[in-house]
């Protein structure tokens, strides 16, 4: 299930307050500043810092 464009345009990282970007496989939303990836479950982004994973690059 894809995220609506309107929702993606307003979502920001709860830690950095920077706009997030959809990952290439569309399974998460990535913050370009802190590199946290927030999971998308059943089409709903889980914007909780403790549930995000940090990518190395």
N, CA, C and O atoms as CSV, one atom per row, in Angstrom:
chain,resi,resn,atom,element,x,y,z
A,1,UNK,N,N,0.854,-1.179,0.000
A,1,UNK,CA,C,0.000,0.000,0.000
A,1,UNK,C,C,0.897,1.239,0.000
A,1,UNK,O,O,1.742,1.394,0.882
A,2,UNK,N,N,0.719,2.096,-0.961
A,2,UNK,CA,C,1.564,3.280,-1.099
A,2,UNK,C,C,1.081,4.411,-0.189
A,2,UNK,O,O,-0.098,4.509,0.153
A,3,UNK,N,N,2.028,5.247,0.182
A,3,UNK,CA,C,1.701,6.424,0.991
A,3,UNK,C,C,1.276,7.543,0.048
A,3,UNK,O,O,1.881,7.739,-1.005
A,4,UNK,N,N,0.254,8.259,0.423
A,4,UNK,CA,C,-0.217,9.368,-0.400
A,4,UNK,C,C,0.839,10.467,-0.461
A,4,UNK,O,O,1.534,10.742,0.517
A,5,UNK,N,N,0.938,11.079,-1.622
A,5,UNK,CA,C,1.913,12.144,-1.853
A,5,UNK,C,C,1.722,13.298,-0.866
A,5,UNK,O,O,2.696,13.879,-0.388
A,6,UNK,N,N,0.465,13.626,-0.565
A,6,UNK,CA,C,0.174,14.725,0.350
A,6,UNK,C,C,0.716,14.446,1.747
A,6,UNK,O,O,1.219,15.350,2.414
A,7,UNK,N,N,0.613,13.193,2.188
A,7,UNK,CA,C,1.118,12.815,3.506
A,7,UNK,C,C,2.649,12.858,3.516
A,7,UNK,O,O,3.255,13.363,4.460
A,8,UNK,N,N,3.258,12.332,2.475
A,8,UNK,CA,C,4.718,12.316,2.394
A,8,UNK,C,C,5.296,13.730,2.418
A,8,UNK,O,O,6.384,13.944,2.952
A,9,UNK,N,N,4.584,14.685,1.850
A,9,UNK,CA,C,5.063,16.069,1.794
A,9,UNK,C,C,5.086,16.747,3.163
A,9,UNK,O,O,5.827,17.711,3.350
A,10,UNK,N,N,4.292,16.266,4.126
A,10,UNK,CA,C,4.234,16.929,5.434
A,10,UNK,C,C,4.970,16.172,6.539
A,10,UNK,O,O,5.164,16.713,7.627
A,11,UNK,N,N,5.380,14.932,6.278
A,11,UNK,CA,C,6.039,14.148,7.330
A,11,UNK,C,C,7.490,14.579,7.521
A,11,UNK,O,O,8.226,14.786,6.557
A,12,UNK,N,N,7.885,14.708,8.792
A,12,UNK,CA,C,9.265,15.041,9.137
A,12,UNK,C,C,9.753,14.064,10.197
A,12,UNK,O,O,8.956,13.440,10.896
A,13,UNK,N,N,11.056,13.941,10.305
A,13,UNK,CA,C,11.674,13.111,11.334
A,13,UNK,C,C,11.323,13.712,12.701
A,13,UNK,O,O,11.530,14.906,12.918
A,14,UNK,N,N,10.795,12.901,13.619
A,14,UNK,CA,C,10.435,13.447,14.925
A,14,UNK,C,C,11.645,13.904,15.746
A,14,UNK,O,O,11.501,14.681,16.690
A,15,UNK,N,N,12.825,13.423,15.386
A,15,UNK,CA,C,14.039,13.796,16.105
A,15,UNK,C,C,14.669,15.066,15.526
A,15,UNK,O,O,14.980,16.000,16.265
A,16,UNK,N,N,14.853,15.097,14.220
A,16,UNK,CA,C,15.567,16.194,13.547
A,16,UNK,C,C,14.660,17.288,12.999
A,16,UNK,O,O,15.099,18.419,12.795
A,17,UNK,N,N,13.414,16.956,12.764
A,17,UNK,CA,C,12.448,17.879,12.139
A,17,UNK,C,C,12.795,18.172,10.681
A,17,UNK,O,O,12.490,19.248,10.167
A,18,UNK,N,N,13.437,17.201,10.015
A,18,UNK,CA,C,13.807,17.300,8.602
A,18,UNK,C,C,12.839,16.420,7.805
A,18,UNK,O,O,12.438,15.356,8.277
A,19,UNK,N,N,12.464,16.856,6.606
A,19,UNK,CA,C,11.554,16.077,5.766
A,19,UNK,C,C,12.141,14.697,5.471
A,19,UNK,O,O,13.322,14.573,5.146
A,20,UNK,N,N,11.313,13.671,5.584
A,20,UNK,CA,C,11.747,12.291,5.326
A,20,UNK,C,C,11.500,11.942,3.866
A,20,UNK,O,O,10.702,12.582,3.182
A,21,UNK,N,N,12.209,10.904,3.403
A,21,UNK,CA,C,12.092,10.459,2.021
A,21,UNK,C,C,11.738,8.986,2.009
A,21,UNK,O,O,12.192,8.224,2.862
A,22,UNK,N,N,10.933,8.588,1.051
A,22,UNK,CA,C,10.544,7.195,0.897
A,22,UNK,C,C,11.761,6.383,0.475
A,22,UNK,O,O,12.502,6.801,-0.414
A,23,UNK,N,N,11.977,5.225,1.103
A,23,UNK,CA,C,13.093,4.352,0.729
A,23,UNK,C,C,12.818,3.745,-0.646
A,23,UNK,O,O,11.662,3.660,-1.060
A,24,UNK,N,N,13.859,3.325,-1.355
A,24,UNK,CA,C,13.662,2.764,-2.700
A,24,UNK,C,C,12.696,1.571,-2.732
A,24,UNK,O,O,11.958,1.401,-3.702
A,25,UNK,N,N,12.696,0.753,-1.683
A,25,UNK,CA,C,11.785,-0.397,-1.660
A,25,UNK,C,C,10.415,-0.058,-1.066
A,25,UNK,O,O,9.554,-0.929,-0.941
A,26,UNK,N,N,10.222,1.206,-0.703
A,26,UNK,CA,C,8.968,1.733,-0.158
A,26,UNK,C,C,8.532,1.052,1.147
A,26,UNK,O,O,7.342,1.008,1.461
A,27,UNK,N,N,9.498,0.526,1.899
A,27,UNK,CA,C,9.172,-0.131,3.169
A,27,UNK,C,C,9.390,0.789,4.362
A,27,UNK,O,O,9.103,0.416,5.500
A,28,UNK,N,N,9.899,1.996,4.103
A,28,UNK,CA,C,10.167,2.917,5.197
A,28,UNK,C,C,10.367,4.338,4.727
A,28,UNK,O,O,10.390,4.626,3.530
A,29,UNK,N,N,10.511,5.221,5.703
A,29,UNK,CA,C,10.779,6.634,5.448
A,29,UNK,C,C,12.112,6.977,6.093
A,29,UNK,O,O,12.308,6.736,7.284
A,30,UNK,N,N,13.021,7.533,5.318
A,30,UNK,CA,C,14.375,7.799,5.794
A,30,UNK,C,C,14.616,9.283,5.994
A,30,UNK,O,O,14.243,10.110,5.161
A,31,UNK,N,N,15.248,9.605,7.116
A,31,UNK,CA,C,15.669,10.973,7.389
A,31,UNK,C,C,17.067,11.153,6.799
A,31,UNK,O,O,17.979,10.409,7.160
A,32,UNK,N,N,17.259,12.115,5.906
A,32,UNK,CA,C,18.586,12.303,5.306
A,32,UNK,C,C,19.614,12.868,6.284
A,32,UNK,O,O,20.815,12.783,6.026
A,33,UNK,N,N,19.172,13.435,7.387
A,33,UNK,CA,C,20.105,14.032,8.343
A,33,UNK,C,C,20.638,12.999,9.347
A,33,UNK,O,O,21.851,12.828,9.463
A,34,UNK,N,N,19.761,12.321,10.061
A,34,UNK,CA,C,20.211,11.364,11.093
A,34,UNK,C,C,20.249,9.930,10.573
A,34,UNK,O,O,20.711,9.034,11.280
A,35,UNK,N,N,19.771,9.694,9.348
A,35,UNK,CA,C,19.777,8.394,8.669
A,35,UNK,C,C,18.885,7.347,9.342
A,35,UNK,O,O,19.073,6.148,9.134
A,36,UNK,N,N,17.917,7.794,10.145
A,36,UNK,CA,C,16.960,6.853,10.722
A,36,UNK,C,C,15.924,6.482,9.663
A,36,UNK,O,O,15.487,7.323,8.878
A,37,UNK,N,N,15.543,5.205,9.660
A,37,UNK,CA,C,14.509,4.731,8.753
A,37,UNK,C,C,13.322,4.291,9.597
A,37,UNK,O,O,13.423,3.372,10.410
A,38,UNK,N,N,12.207,4.959,9.391
A,38,UNK,CA,C,10.978,4.670,10.115
A,38,UNK,C,C,10.164,3.680,9.292
A,38,UNK,O,O,9.923,3.924,8.110
A,39,UNK,N,N,9.737,2.574,9.883
A,39,UNK,CA,C,9.027,1.551,9.117
A,39,UNK,C,C,7.622,1.985,8.708
A,39,UNK,O,O,6.982,2.805,9.367
A,40,UNK,N,N,7.168,1.407,7.598
A,40,UNK,CA,C,5.789,1.583,7.153
A,40,UNK,C,C,5.116,0.225,7.310
A,40,UNK,O,O,5.542,-0.761,6.710
A,41,UNK,N,N,4.070,0.182,8.117
A,41,UNK,CA,C,3.353,-1.070,8.378
A,41,UNK,C,C,1.911,-0.915,7.929
A,41,UNK,O,O,1.198,-0.026,8.396
A,42,UNK,N,N,1.487,-1.778,7.025
A,42,UNK,CA,C,0.125,-1.732,6.491
A,42,UNK,C,C,-0.227,-0.352,5.949
A,42,UNK,O,O,-1.354,0.118,6.107
A,43,UNK,N,N,0.750,0.296,5.306
A,43,UNK,CA,C,0.528,1.602,4.707
A,43,UNK,C,C,0.567,2.763,5.675
A,43,UNK,O,O,0.298,3.903,5.294
A,44,UNK,N,N,0.907,2.479,6.950
A,44,UNK,CA,C,0.931,3.526,7.974
A,44,UNK,C,C,2.366,3.732,8.458
A,44,UNK,O,O,2.978,2.792,8.965
A,45,UNK,N,N,2.920,4.950,8.311
A,45,UNK,CA,C,4.272,5.202,8.800
A,45,UNK,C,C,4.300,5.207,10.329
A,45,UNK,O,O,3.443,5.803,10.981
A,46,UNK,N,N,5.298,4.534,10.881
A,46,UNK,CA,C,5.483,4.491,12.330
A,46,UNK,C,C,6.609,5.454,12.675
A,46,UNK,O,O,7.784,5.092,12.620
A,47,UNK,N,N,6.247,6.672,13.027
A,47,UNK,CA,C,7.221,7.729,13.253
A,47,UNK,C,C,7.621,7.802,14.728
A,47,UNK,O,O,7.467,8.837,15.376
A,48,UNK,N,N,8.138,6.684,15.244
A,48,UNK,CA,C,8.578,6.593,16.634
A,48,UNK,C,C,10.085,6.350,16.619
A,48,UNK,O,O,10.552,5.382,16.019
A,49,UNK,N,N,10.836,7.213,17.270
A,49,UNK,CA,C,12.300,7.151,17.237
A,49,UNK,C,C,12.811,5.783,17.696
A,49,UNK,O,O,13.734,5.239,17.090
A,50,UNK,N,N,12.230,5.224,18.747
A,50,UNK,CA,C,12.693,3.936,19.272
A,50,UNK,C,C,12.433,2.762,18.329
A,50,UNK,O,O,13.056,1.710,18.472
A,51,UNK,N,N,11.531,2.926,17.377
A,51,UNK,CA,C,11.235,1.850,16.431
A,51,UNK,C,C,11.981,2.003,15.105
A,51,UNK,O,O,11.893,1.133,14.239
A,52,UNK,N,N,12.711,3.101,14.945
A,52,UNK,CA,C,13.474,3.342,13.709
A,52,UNK,C,C,14.822,2.629,13.795
A,52,UNK,O,O,15.361,2.405,14.879
A,53,UNK,N,N,15.343,2.285,12.632
A,53,UNK,CA,C,16.704,1.737,12.563
A,53,UNK,C,C,17.589,2.792,11.938
A,53,UNK,O,O,17.117,3.619,11.158
A,54,UNK,N,N,18.875,2.771,12.273
A,54,UNK,CA,C,19.816,3.755,11.738
A,54,UNK,C,C,20.656,3.065,10.670
A,54,UNK,O,O,21.301,2.051,10.934
A,55,UNK,N,N,20.642,3.621,9.467
A,55,UNK,CA,C,21.460,3.087,8.374
A,55,UNK,C,C,22.823,3.744,8.387
A,55,UNK,O,O,22.954,4.912,8.752
A,56,UNK,N,N,23.832,2.998,7.990
A,56,UNK,CA,C,25.194,3.528,8.005
A,56,UNK,C,C,25.428,4.525,6.867
A,56,UNK,O,O,26.185,5.479,7.047
A,57,UNK,N,N,24.814,4.338,5.726
A,57,UNK,CA,C,24.918,5.286,4.589
A,57,UNK,C,C,23.783,5.145,3.664
A,57,UNK,O,O,23.711,5.858,2.662
